[in-house]
């Protein structure tokens, strides 16, 4: 496992880039007819989505009061 130490600005920038790539991949997946290529793109999108989820801020578990 790799651990990254990112500032909030770096994390937000990486999230933005991942969202942009995922959106682009969705369009490319819709437009391609080749099954093998489409499967590769779907896999890449899934990996990027997993990274995007991992970079989301942890939910605040502290209870108020």
Residue pairs with C-beta under 8 A, 6 or more apart in sequence:
6 14
11 55
14 55
15 52
15 55
15 56
18 48
18 51
18 52
18 55
19 52
21 48
22 45
22 48
22 49
22 52
25 41
25 44
25 45
25 48
26 45
28 41
29 38
29 41
29 42
29 45
32 38
32 41
